[in-house]
């Protein structure tokens, strides 16, 4: 579950956990479980040599803190194809990210 300004932005039991090198694990949440109406696409784009081109969303409810708070790989490289149609959230740009295990 991801929340911003007291609102649930995403809730799922199907998150994927991606672990890379020494970085903290990242939860990728299926797009179908995110309230996309609360997100706003930005012009920011980056490139990762392991995952590909990355697009960003802001969460207007969170104000300046939540600018470019969400990222996604819409056409990831084959090695990480499972993160396609998933979104990840920067923990310091949202109120909470709580992992809820599958039932």
Secondary structure, 3 states (H helix, E strand, C coil): CEEECCEEEECCCCCEEECCCCCCCEEEEEHHHECHHHCEEEEEEEEECCCEEEEEEECHHHHHHHCCCEEECCCCCHHHHHHCCEEEECHHHCCEECCCCCC
